[in-house]
Amino acid sequence: MKKIKVLFIAPYEGLKNLVVSMFMNDEHFDVDAYVGDLEAGVALVKELRAMNYDVIISRGGTAELIELTAEIPVIDIELSQYDILHAIKLSQSYSGKIAIAGFPKIIERVESICGLLNYNMDISVINSAGQVSECLVKLKEKGCSLVIGDTITVATAKEMQMNGVLITSGSESVLSAFVEAEKICGVAEEARRRARLYEDMLDLGEFFVLVFDVERRLVFSNRRNPPEGADSPAIEAWCRAAAREIFKKGEGSFIRKSGGFLWNITGRRGNGEFDGLVYFYVRRGFDIINMVNAIQVCSAVFNKPAANSSFYDNPESTQKIVEHIRRLGKTNLSVIIFGEPGTGKDTAAFEIYRCGTGGDKAFLTIDCRMLGDRQLDNLLRSEKSPLLEGGRGIYFKRIDALGEDAQKMLVIYVRDSLLHRRNRVIYSCEANFQETPDDLLISCLLGESGQECMTLRLPSLRERASDIPSIASIYINDLNIVLGKQVAGLDPVSTEMLREFQWRSNITQLKNVLRELVLITDGAFIRGSDTERVLQKEEFYRNKPVSRDFLKGTLEEITLNVINGVLAEEGMNQSNAAKRLEISRSTLWRKLQGGKQFLPKL
């Protein structure tokens, strides 16, 4: 065992010399001894702080002052009854009047001895170094000419032409302090050893652990060895954002995407004396490097539903749909949502899950349009597949986009793995069931899988054209806030045009149109002429065929054809199109601007 490194601060020279003689070349202690009383002792500790001592040993008031600022244990050399009795006996042959003055710890023992031996003398308590002179003045006025006390008391007495007897510490008291120091350092070293053991265990485990306090400050992480591929700052930010919710609920779990992986994060509040802490356990999950855009994750705890999401835009006309969604949410049954592009299937799926009993857990969206057969096979067969976990929401989006082989794989997996018993499973389809009687997957889900799958159909915007003015007023208000505009609404011509337009991408397309109209409007109302021009452009993009021969034409024309095709499929939503093309929105915008020369004038 390594030697205990001791900083010894003696209030008088004799005590320093005693300690040096006792512990010179000791096998247990490495002692550096200095002389410094009260504030001088504190100054020495501050000066020598960088020497990495294990413990500080001092005496009386000096030890008390050092303890207020020291960052390591401070041991006080307790004055023994023998030490005090020795000073009293030494002074008994003195012919003048004797008094004892000192700090509370000394006086407690003095009073005990005097009471036991029936000694009668003046006893004064000094609470701070600043009171020493005042106390001695009063004693001198009473006729006391000799004072028994500690270092500062005796030194001040001599300055005032009084005699003084110093209460010195004997070898037994010094040895007792060093034995106490050895015990404390032993306990501290064992605690450090256990802490190193736990840290080593955490570093060798599969979890990345972070601990936050009630102020969401990071107090611990095993950051020495985060999992491969972990973005430590991002993970810390996720956990800090979730900490307050975990403090309220006691526990929670969610998933995030980073570095081509899904990350499973579980948070729990501490118990007992640690209930002011929250622990996060982060585990690397499924490898999504080849399907980053196909899988999205969120949680009802951290992702709130949009206030103006499709079927919420007009509560009066869609009240039955909203009520049906909430009833579905209260069940544990699987659901297939039918609806054209842009009718709010994603929002409905999330709301069904959020209304359920497990709605505070992770919600996983799998976009079937983005999955090839090999990727789907990996998702279904991997031992780290997120589908193997329980208590989650699993949303298969656009299942009608799967090919025949992929549908067979999913049918077998759903049937054999009992996915719907472990998780809340929701599907969506852009075609009406009546239009897909031969669809293998839908037929299985509704008839053969044993899932008791319920259905929800969301109406197209054409079926609720009378809602368009209400939807427009709500969304224009949102746009005014975001864009800093003051558009008051639509003029009558614009209103009629929007009602009569054939919205192939429904609410999504309507919102894109309204956004452009608010941007270009410089008056109080959106004019019919602007609305006509924007709707004509929508029809052009929608109807413009994408060339099947991508090797014909210039590179710019080929690129523009591809972009237009993806935009058309995404209902002219540039964010979704950019995500599918794996480019930024600014890059998409620049390519569209560069391609304007190839568009006919409208």
N, C-alpha and C positions, 0 to 999 in steps of 0.2 A: 504494500500500500504506500502511496506517495506521501511525503511529509506534508503536514498541515502548515501552510504559510501564515504566520501570525504577525500583525502589526500591533506592537505594544506601545501605548502612550502613557507614560508615567507622569503624574503631577509633580513629583520631586525626584531629584537625582538618585537618592538612596534606593528608591523602589526600582528604578531602571537597572542599577548595579546588581540588585538582588536577583532580578529576572535573568540578567545576562549570566550570572554565576550559576543559576539553577538549570538553565536550558542551553548552555553552550555545548554544541556538538550532540544535542539530543537526537535520538533516532526517530522520534515521532513529530517533532516540531522544528520548523525553520523560522526563527524569531528575529525580527528587526525591531529594536527598542529605541524610543525617543523620549525626550522630556518635553512636556507641553501641558500647561494647566488651563482648563476651561477653553476660552476662545482660541488660545494658542494651539491647543490640542486639536480643535476642529480644523484650523488652518493646515496643520500637518496632514490630517486625513485627506483633505481636498488636494493638497500638493502631491501626495503619494498614491492617489486613486488609480493611476495607470499601472501600478505594480502588481495588480491582480492578486491581492491577499484573499485568503479564505475567511478570515475572521479578525476582528479588532478586539483587543482587551485593554481596558482602562479602569479608572476608579472614580466613584462618587459623582460629583457634579460634572466632571469632564466626560465621563462615560454617558451621562444623560444627554448632554449637548451633542456629542458625536452621534448618538443614536437617532437624533432628529434629522440628520442629513445623510447618514451612511446608507449604502445600498447592499451591504453585507451584514451578517450578524455581529452584534456588539455585546461583549460579555463584561459585566461589571464585577470588579473584585469586591466581593462583599466584605465589609468590616466585621470581623468575628467579635464575639463577646470578649475574647481574650485580648484582642487588639485595643479595644476601648478601655478595658479594665487595666491594661498595662499603662496607658497614658494617665488614667486617673491616679493609679498608685504612685506613678512617677511624680505627680504634682502634689501629693499629700504632705510632703515634708515642707512645702512652701508655706511661709508664714502669712502671706497676704490673702486677700479675698479672691476666690477662684470662680470662674464661670466657664460654661461649655456652650459653644455656638457652632452651628453647622446646618447642613442641608437635612431635609426631613428623614432620609434613610438613616443618617447617623444618629439623629436625635431620638428616633424610635428605640434604638438599642441602648442609648445612654439612659433614657427614662426607665427602661426595664432593669438595668443594672443598679441604678441609684435607688429604685424602689426596693429591689431585692436586698441590697446591702445597707439600706437606710442612710444613704449619703444625702446631705442637704447642701445644694449649690444652685446658683442661677443657671437656668437652661434656656437658651434662645434658639428659635428656628429661623433659618435664613432660606428664602425661597429663590433668590437669584443673586448673582455676583454684585449687582448694583445695590443690594441691601446690606452688604457686609459692613461698610463704613458707618452707616446709620445705626446698625445694631451695636457695634463696638462703642460708639459714642455714648449710647444709653447705659451700657455696662460700666463704662468708665465713670459716668456720673453717679452710679450706684456704689462706686468705690472699688470695683473689681480691677485688679492689676495684673492678673494672669488669666489667659484664655486658652482653653483646650479646644482644638478644632482641626479642620483640614488645612490644606496648603494655603489657599487664598486667605482664610481667616487668620492664620498665624502670621502670614506675611504682612497683612494689613495692620494687625495688632502691633507688630514691631515698628511700623511706620508711625504709629500713634503713641510711641513710647510706652507700650504695654508689653508684658512678657507673654510668650506663647509656647504651648506644648503641642507638637504635631502628633495626631493619631496616625501612627504608621501601620503598614500591613506586614504581617509576618509571613514566613514561608508557607505556613499551612493555608492561609487565605489565598496566596498566589497559586499554590498547587491546585486548590479547589477550583479556581477560575479556569485553569488550563484543562483540568479534567472535564469541566462543563463544556469548554470549547471543543474538546475531542468528541464528546457525545453529539453536540449540535452538528459539527462538520460531518460526522459519520452518517447522521440522519439525512443531511443535505446531499451527501454523495450518493447514498442509496436512492434518494428521490431522483437525482440526476441520472443515475444508472437505469432506473426503471423508465424514465422519460426517453432515454436513448434507445432502450429496448423497444418501447412502443413505436417510436419514430421509425426504427429499423423494420419492425413488422409492417407498418403502414407503407413504407417505401417498397418493400418486397411484394406487397399485395397488389391486387388489380384495381384498387380504388384510389382515386385522387380525393383526399379529404380536406375540407375547408371548414373552419369554425368562425362564426361571427357573433358579436355581442349585440345587445339590444339597440345600440346606436349604429348597427350594421358595419362596424369596424372589423376587419379581418384580424383575428387574434392567433390563428394557427393555420398552417397548411403544410402538407408534406410535399412542398414544391421542389424538394431535392430530386424527386423522381416522378414527375407527372407522366401519365400514360403517353405512349407514342402517338404523335399526331395531335396532342392536346394543345389548344390555344389557351394558355394559362390566363392571360388577361381577360379573354372573352368568358371563360368559365367562371372566373371570379366575379365578373360583372353580372352574369346570369344569376349566380347564387345570391349576390348582394341584393339584386332586384327582387328576389323571391323571399328574402329573409323575413321581412315584416309579415307576410302572409303565413309563413311557417310558424312564427311566434304566436299568431292568433289561433291557427288551427291545430297546432301541435305536430303535424306532419304533412307531407305532400310529396308528390313526385311529378316530374315533367321530363320532356325530351328536347334536346336541341341539336342542330346540325352544325358541324364545323370540321374543316380539314378532311372532308370526304367520308366522315363517319357520323352516325347517330350517337349521341351521348345521353345515357340514362342517368338522371340525377334524382336522388332521394334526399329529402330534408327532414330532420327530426329535431324537436326541441329537447334540451337537456332536462335531467331530473334533479330534484332536491336542490343542493347548493349550486348546481349548474343550470338551473332553469332560466338563467339569464343568457344562455348561449344557445345557438342553433347549429347543428352539425349537418354538413352536406357530404354525401357520398357520391362521387362521380365515377361512372364506369363506361368505358368505351364499348359501343355496341356494334351494330351492323355497318358493314362497309358499303357506302353508297356512292363511291367515287364515279361509277359508270351510270348512276341514275340519280344524280343530285337534284335535277329538276322534276323528277318523277315522284319524289317523296317530300312532303311538307309536314311540319309538326307544330302544334300549338297546345295550349291548355286553357280551359275555361277560367282558371284562376288568374292567368296573366293576359288573356286575350278576350276582351269584351266584345259582344256582338255590335256591329255597326248600327247606329240609330236609324239610318235610312237605307236599309238593305232590301231591295226588291219588294218582297211581299209585306214589308212593314211600311212602305211608302204611303199607303192609303188604308188605315186600319178598318174603315167602314166597309169597303168593298172586299177586303181580304180577311175579314174577321174569322170566317169559318176555317180558312187555311191555317191561320195562326193558332186557332183553338185545336185543330187537328194535329198540328206539329207538337203542341204541348202535351196532348194526350198520348201521342206516340212516344214522347220523351219519358213519360212516366212508366212505360212498359220496358221490358228487357228484350223485346222481339227485334229481329232484324227488319230493316226497312229498305225498299227500293223507291227512289225518287225519280219520277219521269218528268221531263220538261225540256223545252227547246233551249238552245244556248242563251245565256244571259237572263234566265228566269229566276235565278237565285238558288239553285240546287245546293251549292256549297254552303251558303248561309243557312239554308234549311237543315242540312246535315249536321252542321255544327250546333245549331240550336236544339235539334232533337237530342243530341248527346249532352249538351249543357243542362237541359232540363231533367236529365236522368239522375239516378242516385250516385253514379260514379262520375259525374260531370266535372269534378275537380282534378281528374287524372289526365294523362296525356291523350291528345287527339291526333291521330296519324292519318294523313291524306295520301293516298296512292293514286296518281294520275295514270290511268291505263293507257292513255295515248302516248305516253312517254316510255312505255315498257316494251321491249322486244321479248321474244320467247325466251332467250337465254337469261335476260335480266329477271324476268318473272320466275323462271325456274330457280335462280339463285335466291330470290326473295323467299320462295316457298320452302326451299330445302336447307338453307344455311342454318347451322346450329346457333348462330347469333341473330337469327331473323327477329325483327321486332314483333312479328306475328305470334311468336312463342310466349311472349309475356302475357300476363292477365290483367284484367281491370282497366283496359284502355278502350278508347273509341277507335275503330278501324273503318276508314271511309274509302271504298273503292270507287273512284270517280271515272265516269265515262266507260263503263264496262262494255258498252256496245262497240268500243273501238278495238277490242281484243280480237285477234284472228281466231280461227277455229281451233288450232292446236293449243293456243294460250287459254282459250275458254275451257277446253278439256282439262288442262292442268289445274285451273282454278276450281272447276267443278269437283274434281277428285279431292283436292286439298280441303275444300269447304266441307265436303261430305265426310272425309275420314278423320280430319284433325279436330272436329268439333270446335272450330274457331269461334262460333257464335255463343258457345257456353262460357268461354274464357273472357270474351270481350263483347262490347256492343258494336255490331257490324252494320254498316250502312252502305248502300250502293246508289249510284246514280246512272241514268241513261238518258241520252238526248232524243231518243225516238220513243214514240208511244208504243205501249205493249201490243196494241192491236196491229201496229205496222211491222212487228218483228215476231210473228208467230213461230218462226223456225229458229229463233235464237236459242242456242243450246244452254247457255249460262242462265239466261232469264227464265227459261222453261224449268230448269233444274231448281232455281231458287224459289220459284213460285209453286212448284209442284212436287219435286222429288227429293229435295235436300233435307227435309225434316226440320227446317229452321222456323217454320211458321212465319214466313216473311210477309210483312205488311207493305202496302203501297201508298205512295203520295204522289199526286199529279199537280204540278204547278202550271197555272194558265199562262199562255203567251200574252205579250203586251197587246197584240191585235184583239184578243178577247176582252181586254179591259181598257180599251182605248179611251173610255170616258174618264179613266183615272189619270190620264197624262197631264192635264193642267195641275192637278194636286201634286203629282210627283215632281213636276217641273218647278213649282213654287218652292217646295222643300229643298230640292237640290240646288236651285239658283241661290237660295239663301246661304247654303254651305259654301258655294263657290264664291259668293261675295266676301265671305269671311276669309277664305284662303287666298283669294286673288286681290283683295283690297278694292273690290268694285262696289257699285251701288245700283245694280240693275234691278228695276222694280218688277220685271216680269215680261210676259210675251204680249205682243200686239195681237188682235183678233186673227189676222191672216196667218201669223206664225202658229197660233194655237190650232187652227184648222188643219194646217199642213202637217203638224206633228200627229194629230189624230188620224189622219188619212194615210200616213206613211206606213209601208209594210216593214215592220221592225223584225228583221230576220235574227238579230242578236238581242232583241228585246230590251230589257232594262239597261244592260251593259252598253248597248249601242246608243240608247237614248241619252245616257249620261255623258258619253263621249261627244255626242252632238251638242248637248247643252253646254258642256265645258268650252267647246270651240266658239259657240255663239256668244257666251258671256265674255270671252277673251276679245272678240272682235267688235263687240257692241260698245259704242261711244256715247250712247244716249241713255234715257231712262228705261226704254223698252226695247226688246229684241224685235227687229224689223222683219217683215215678211220677205224682203229682197235678200237679206242675209241668210234667212232660214232656207229659202229656195236654193241658193247657191251651195250651202253646206250639204243639204240633202241630195242634190245632184251629184256632188262629189262622193257621197256615201254610196250611191247607186253605181257610180263608175267603178269604184274600188271593189264593190261587192260582185259586180258582174264581169269584171275584167278577167278573162281566162288566163291561167298560168300556162305558159308554153310547155309542152311535153318534151320538146327537144331542147335541152338546156345548153347544147353546144352551138346553137344558132344565135346570131346577134352578138353585140359587143358584151364585154364583161359587165358593164353598167346595166345593160338591158337584162341580162340573165339574173344579176343580183336583184334588180328591182322586181322582176317577175316572182322570184322566190319570196321576197319580202311581202309583196302584195298578196300572195297566196296564203302565207302564214297570218297576215293581218286579217284577211277575210275569214279564216277559220277561227280567229280569236275575237271576232266581232269588232274589229278595228281597235282593240285595246292594245295600245303600244307597249305597255308594261309587260303584258303576257306574251306578246309577240317577241319582244327583246329577250325575255327569259327563255323562250323556246329556241331562239336563234343563238342563245348564249353570247349576246352582246349587250352593251349598255344602252339605255334609252337615248343618250346623247349620240351614240354611234348610229343607232337606227334613224334618228331624226336627220343626221347629216346625210345618210344615204338616200333618204326620201327627198331631201332638198336637192341633192345632186341629180336625182332621177326625174325632177319636174320637167326637164327639157324633153322627156319622152312621152309626156302626157298630152292628150289633146286639149285644146282650150274648151272650157265649158261656158 
